[in-house]
Amino acid sequence: MKLLFVCTGNTCRSPLAEAIGRREAIDRGLMDVDVESAGTSAWDGAPASDGSLLVAMERHLDLSNHHARQLTAELVRDADLVLAMGSQHLERIQALGGEAKSALLTTYASEGLDDAQVSDPFGGDLATYRATADELTKHIRLVFDRLTRDRAATSA
């Protein structure tokens, strides 16, 4: 399974989500889950933001090799599930053909009970980045709870 997280610049939220998602997949023994990220207005090759790098290091996640990349129709096509940080990201994913396999991260995680946007820490202080990382961790754990349940139901 290929899971794709999408934000604006692919330097703050989605790289953190990718790293958190990768660790969650490993911790749950889901070695067949490939986690990636992209941005709707990414500058290809840009590094993760300083705030994201620092918060990732605090949480023993590594974003040192992250390079931003632009969201493309090919990335959307190749993903099994595309999770957006905000409604404008979801609109772009859907415009690129991902309507049937995309959702807001919060909506997917809550199974339709929450449609909040993930707060954007861009330009904020370290506390803001930490709060966003906490928010992402909470929702991504719920995503993996749902994926695990769905897999169990399918194999039963």
Buried (B, 14 or more C-beta within 10 A) or exposed (E): EBBBBBBBBBBBBBBBBBBBBBBBBEEBEBEEBBBBBBBBBBEEEBBBBEBBBBBBEEBEBBBEEBBBBBBEEEBBEEBEBBBBBBEBBBEBBBEBEBEEBBBBBBBBBBEEEBEEBBBBBBEBEEEBBBBBBEBBBEBBBBBBBBBEEEBEEEEE
